[in-house]
Amino acid sequence: MNWYGVPKRIGPDHAFGDLIAASGITDDMLDSLMALKDLDDVPGLPPLSTIDDMGYEKNIPGFLTRDSRIVERKKPGKAKARKSFQWVKR
């Protein structure tokens, strides 16, 4: 048992099982997905190799760039970089 009272799950796929249980995917859905994965030439379904390549196209240089904005420095006589102190008449 863990310190919060949940029994420990022992096995190589316990983390994957937790993820599937939390997502609401049933065993029947998993069986269907595994069967579809092995099929070829299903009408309306692109080949698995094409689907895998789609993720790599976004990693081409230029798609992932660093945000170049930097924090502006605080100026003397100001509360922050551009924010002034509250105005008082006297």
TORTOR-448213 format. One line per 4 residues: number of its first residue (from 1); their letters; for each residue x, y, z of N, C-alpha, C. Coordinates in pm, 1 decimal. Example, Ala and Ser with C-alpha at 12.3 -4.5 7.8 and 13.67 -1.06 7.14 Angstrom:
TORTOR-448213
1	AS	1319.0,-569.0,780.0,1230.0,-450.0,780.0,1320.0,-330.0,780.0 ~ 1285.0,-225.0,708.0,1367.0,-106.0,714.0,1290.0,3.0,787.0;
***
This chain:
TORTOR-448213
1	MNWY	83.4,-119.0,0.0,0.0,0.0,0.0,87.8,125.2,0.0 ~ 42.1,225.0,-74.0,110.7,353.3,-73.0,74.3,428.5,53.9 ~ 138.7,540.2,75.8,112.3,616.5,198.1,-27.0,676.7,199.5 ~ -93.8,688.7,83.4,-228.4,743.9,81.4,-335.1,636.2,69.4;
5	GVPK	-298.7,508.2,90.0,-396.6,401.9,101.7,-433.7,331.9,-27.0 ~ -365.3,360.7,-135.9,-395.6,294.9,-262.7,-299.7,178.0,-279.1 ~ -350.7,60.1,-313.7,-259.3,-53.4,-329.9,-161.9,-29.6,-444.3 ~ -39.0,-77.9,-425.8,63.5,-61.7,-528.5,34.0,-153.0,-645.9;
9	RIGP	53.6,-100.6,-764.8,38.6,-181.5,-885.2,176.9,-227.3,-926.6 ~ 192.4,-354.8,-940.4,322.2,-410.0,-975.6,311.9,-470.8,-1114.4 ~ 405.6,-438.6,-1199.5,407.7,-492.3,-1334.7,469.9,-393.2,-1430.0 ~ 506.5,-439.7,-1549.1,575.5,-350.0,-1641.6,486.3,-243.1,-1702.9;
13	DHAF	354.1,-265.5,-1706.5,267.1,-169.0,-1774.0,170.1,-101.3,-1677.2 ~ 206.3,-88.9,-1550.6,111.6,-30.0,-1455.5,88.6,117.7,-1483.9 ~ 189.2,191.6,-1529.0,170.3,333.9,-1558.3,80.3,351.0,-1680.3 ~ 98.7,268.2,-1781.4,14.5,273.8,-1900.5,-129.4,237.9,-1865.3;
17	GDLI	-147.1,140.1,-1776.2,-281.1,102.1,-1733.0,-350.8,214.2,-1658.3 ~ -276.2,288.1,-1575.6,-333.7,402.2,-1504.7,-379.4,509.2,-1602.8 ~ -298.0,533.5,-1704.8,-330.5,634.9,-1804.5,-456.6,597.3,-1881.2 ~ -467.4,471.7,-1918.3,-585.3,426.3,-1992.1,-708.7,430.8,-1902.9;
21	AASG	-694.5,392.9,-1777.7,-808.9,395.9,-1686.6,-857.1,538.9,-1665.5 ~ -764.9,634.0,-1656.3,-802.5,773.4,-1634.6,-867.3,834.1,-1758.9 ~ -830.9,786.3,-1878.0,-883.9,845.4,-2000.7,-1021.2,790.3,-2037.9 ~ -1062.5,681.3,-1976.9,-1194.5,625.6,-2005.1,-1197.1,531.5,-2123.9;
25	ITDD	-1081.4,487.7,-2170.6,-1075.5,393.5,-2282.2,-1102.8,253.5,-2228.2 ~ -1196.8,183.5,-2289.4,-1232.2,49.6,-2242.7,-1144.8,-55.1,-2310.8 ~ -1150.9,-177.3,-2259.1,-1073.6,-286.9,-2317.7,-1119.9,-317.9,-2459.8 ~ -1250.9,-304.6,-2485.2,-1302.3,-328.2,-2620.3,-1245.3,-227.0,-2719.2;
29	MLDS	-1234.2,-100.9,-2675.8,-1176.5,1.5,-2762.7,-1030.9,-30.0,-2794.2 ~ -957.2,-74.5,-2693.7,-816.5,-109.1,-2715.3,-802.6,-225.2,-2812.5 ~ -888.9,-326.0,-2798.2,-884.0,-439.9,-2889.8,-911.2,-395.5,-3033.3 ~ -1007.4,-303.4,-3050.5,-1039.0,-253.8,-3184.6,-921.7,-176.9,-3243.5;
33	LMAL	-858.9,-92.6,-3161.7,-744.9,-14.9,-3210.2,-628.1,-104.3,-3248.5 ~ -603.5,-207.1,-3168.8,-493.4,-298.2,-3200.3,-521.5,-375.6,-3328.7 ~ -647.8,-411.6,-3350.2,-683.0,-482.3,-3473.3,-669.3,-390.0,-3593.9 ~ -711.2,-263.4,-3580.4,-700.7,-168.5,-3691.1,-556.3,-136.0,-3725.3;
37	KDLD	-469.6,-137.9,-3624.3,-329.1,-104.9,-3646.2,-263.8,-203.1,-3742.4 ~ -304.9,-328.1,-3736.5,-243.3,-431.5,-3818.2,-303.8,-441.6,-3958.2 ~ -418.0,-375.7,-3982.3,-483.1,-384.6,-4112.9,-417.5,-289.8,-4212.6 ~ -414.0,-330.5,-4337.0,-365.2,-246.5,-4445.9,-478.5,-223.6,-4544.4;
41	DVPG	-469.9,-115.5,-4616.9,-565.5,-82.6,-4722.6,-708.6,-70.2,-4671.4 ~ -726.4,-5.6,-4555.8,-860.6,21.8,-4505.8,-908.3,148.6,-4575.6 ~ -1026.1,146.6,-4641.9,-1071.3,266.3,-4713.2,-1095.7,382.1,-4617.0 ~ -1044.1,499.2,-4653.6,-1062.4,618.1,-4571.5,-961.3,632.7,-4460.7;
45	LPPL	-872.9,536.4,-4443.0,-773.1,541.2,-4336.1,-634.6,548.7,-4399.1 ~ -557.8,657.0,-4371.9,-424.0,664.1,-4430.7,-333.6,557.6,-4370.8 ~ -231.7,515.2,-4443.8,-139.8,414.9,-4389.7,-69.9,466.4,-4264.5 ~ -34.1,374.7,-4177.5,27.4,411.3,-4050.4,158.3,485.9,-4071.6;
49	STID	234.2,451.8,-4174.7,360.6,521.0,-4200.3,337.1,667.6,-4235.0 ~ 227.1,697.8,-4304.4,194.7,836.5,-4338.1,158.2,914.1,-4213.0 ~ 83.7,851.9,-4123.1,43.9,917.9,-3999.3,166.3,946.9,-3913.7 ~ 261.4,853.5,-3908.3,382.7,875.2,-3830.5,465.6,989.0,-3887.1;
53	DMGY	469.6,1003.1,-4019.8,549.6,1108.2,-4082.5,490.1,1246.6,-4061.9 ~ 359.6,1256.3,-4037.4,296.1,1386.6,-4018.8,353.3,1460.3,-3898.6 ~ 387.1,1387.9,-3793.0,442.0,1451.8,-3674.2,580.7,1507.4,-3696.9 ~ 657.8,1445.0,-3786.0,794.3,1490.6,-3810.1,799.6,1614.3,-3898.3;
57	EKNI	695.9,1638.5,-3977.9,695.8,1754.9,-4065.2,696.6,1884.5,-3985.9 ~ 639.7,1885.5,-3868.0,634.3,2006.7,-3787.4,767.1,2037.1,-3719.6 ~ 859.4,1942.7,-3719.4,989.1,1965.0,-3656.7,1090.1,2027.1,-3752.3 ~ 1047.1,2065.8,-3870.7,1136.5,2129.6,-3967.2,1180.5,2263.8,-3908.4;
61	PGFL	1308.4,2302.0,-3923.1,1354.4,2431.1,-3868.6,1268.4,2546.4,-3919.2 ~ 1234.9,2635.1,-3828.5,1147.9,2746.9,-3862.1,1010.7,2731.9,-3800.7 ~ 969.3,2608.6,-3774.6,840.8,2587.7,-3709.9,852.5,2602.1,-3558.9 ~ 966.3,2564.7,-3504.9,988.0,2576.8,-3361.3,1092.0,2685.6,-3338.0;
65	TRDS	1046.2,2804.5,-3301.7,1138.5,2915.0,-3277.1,1121.7,2963.7,-3134.9 ~ 1227.8,3021.9,-3081.3,1225.5,3072.1,-2944.8,1156.8,3207.5,-2942.6 ~ 1080.2,3233.4,-2837.3,1017.0,3363.1,-2819.8,1125.6,3462.9,-2781.4 ~ 1148.2,3564.2,-2862.7,1261.9,3654.3,-2843.7,1230.8,3773.4,-2753.6;
69	RIVE	1110.3,3780.3,-2697.6,1078.3,3893.9,-2610.2,1157.4,3884.6,-2480.6 ~ 1206.1,3999.1,-2432.4,1281.2,4002.5,-2307.0,1212.5,4099.3,-2211.3 ~ 1241.2,4085.0,-2084.3,1180.3,4169.5,-1982.7,1244.2,4307.8,-1987.8 ~ 1159.6,4408.9,-1988.0,1209.3,4546.9,-1990.3,1256.6,4585.6,-1850.7;
73	RKKP	1365.8,4661.5,-1844.6,1423.3,4695.6,-1714.0,1341.0,4802.3,-1643.7 ~ 1351.3,4804.1,-1509.9,1284.5,4905.1,-1429.0,1360.8,5036.0,-1440.9 ~ 1287.9,5146.8,-1455.0,1349.8,5278.0,-1466.1,1340.7,5351.9,-1333.1 ~ 1436.5,5438.1,-1303.9,1428.9,5517.5,-1180.5,1310.2,5613.5,-1186.3;
77	GKAK	1241.8,5628.9,-1073.3,1125.3,5715.9,-1067.3,997.0,5648.7,-1112.2 ~ 1002.8,5521.0,-1140.9,884.6,5445.2,-1182.1,866.8,5326.9,-1087.9 ~ 741.9,5280.6,-1073.6,715.2,5164.7,-989.8,765.7,5037.1,-1057.1 ~ 744.5,5028.0,-1186.7,794.5,4915.2,-1266.4,856.0,4973.0,-1393.0;
81	ARKS	864.7,4895.0,-1497.7,928.4,4943.8,-1620.0,852.4,5062.1,-1679.6 ~ 719.7,5054.1,-1681.0,640.0,5163.0,-1738.1,534.5,5216.9,-1642.7 ~ 508.5,5147.0,-1533.8,403.1,5187.0,-1440.6,452.2,5300.6,-1351.3 ~ 373.5,5407.3,-1343.5,410.5,5521.1,-1258.7,353.2,5502.2,-1119.5;
85	FQWV	408.2,5577.4,-1025.4,351.9,5577.5,-891.1,217.4,5649.0,-894.5 ~ 132.7,5623.2,-793.0,2.4,5688.1,-787.5,21.6,5838.3,-768.8 ~ -52.4,5916.5,-846.8,-37.3,6061.7,-841.5,-108.9,6116.9,-718.9 ~ -42.3,6205.8,-645.8,-103.7,6276.2,-532.8,-79.6,6424.8,-553.4;
89	KR	-176.8,6506.6,-510.3,-164.3,6650.8,-532.0,-54.5,6709.7,-446.0 ~ -39.2,6662.5,-323.1,64.6,6715.0,-233.0,142.8,6603.5,-170.9;
***
